[in-house]
Amino acid sequence: MHTVKLFSDFTGFEWDNANRQKNWEKHHVAWWECEELFFNQPLYVLPDPIHSTSEHRFFALGVTNGGRLLFIVFTQRTKKVRVISARDMSKKERMVYIEKAQKDAST
């Protein structure tokens, strides 16, 4: 998995109001929680080639300032991160995230 080095030159976030509202209504994830994730460690980012038909998409596993573990799908538009969807990590994703974080912390 990659860390946040992908974003060495990003300057902020670009939001689609419909996606922001959908994330809240469907998963109770606030836009600011999504943004927090990208500033906290550990943050693991992988490409999402299956859903990258018209633009490069990625998914991120990370943690908010409040300790909430989130799974976020996003794209990078120019120098901005555009969140497409966000939800709590599944049980399997949490296990992967925690195991990877523990391994990284011990090395």
N, C-alpha and C positions, 0 to 999 in steps of 0.2 A: 504494500500500500504506500501511497505517496503522502507526504505531509504538505503543508500549506505553501511550499515553495512555488507552486503554480502561480501564486498571486503576488509575486514580488513587485509588480507595478500597478496593482489595482487601486482605484481611487474612490471606490464606494459601491453603492448598491443601486440597482434599477428595479423598480417594482411595477408589476402589472396589478392594478387594483383588484381585478377579478381573482387572480391567483392569491393575493393577500387575503381577500375575504374568504375564498374557498378553504385555504389552510386553517383559518380560524373556525369557520363553521363546521368543517368536516373533522378536524383533528385537534382543535383548540390550541393551535400553535400561533403565537403572536409574531408579527413581523420582526420585532426587536429581538426575540429569542433566536430567530434565524440569523440575524446579523451578529449576535454575540458569539454564536458557534464558531465563526470564522476567525475570531480573535483569541480563542481558547485552545489549549493543548491538553491532551493530544487531539489532533484533527487528522482523520484519514480520508483521503480523496482517491477515488478510482474513476476511470472513464466509464461511460455507460453507452457502449457501441450499439446496443440493441435499439435504443431510443434516439440515436444520433443521426437520424435520416436527413434532416434539413439543417442542423447545426450540431456542434459538438456539445454533448451533455456529459455531466459528471454527477456522481453522488458522493455525499460526504457523511461520515459518521463522526459525531462530535458531541460536545457538552456545552450547555448554557451556563451563565454565571450562577444560576440557581441549582445546578447539578442535573438538569434534565437531559437525558440522552436522546438525541434526535438523529433522524435519517432525513437528509435533504437532497433533492434533485435540483441541479442548477446548470446554468450555462454562463459563459463569460462573453459579454458584449462590449466590444472595445476594451476599456479598462474598468468595466463595472461587472459585478456579480449580479445575475438575475435569477432569483429563486423561483423555481417552477412549482415545486411541491415540498411539503415538510410534514413529518409525522414523528411520533415516538418510535424508537427502535423496536423491532420485534425481539422476541426472546433470543432467537438465534443471532441476530445482529448485535445485541447487548453482549452475549457471550464472546463473540468474535472481537468486539471492541475492547472489552475488559481484558481478555487474554493478551491481545496485541499491546495494549497499554502497559500491562504488567511486565511483559517481555521487554518492551522498549525501556521501561524504567530500570530494569535490572542490568541493562547493558551499558 
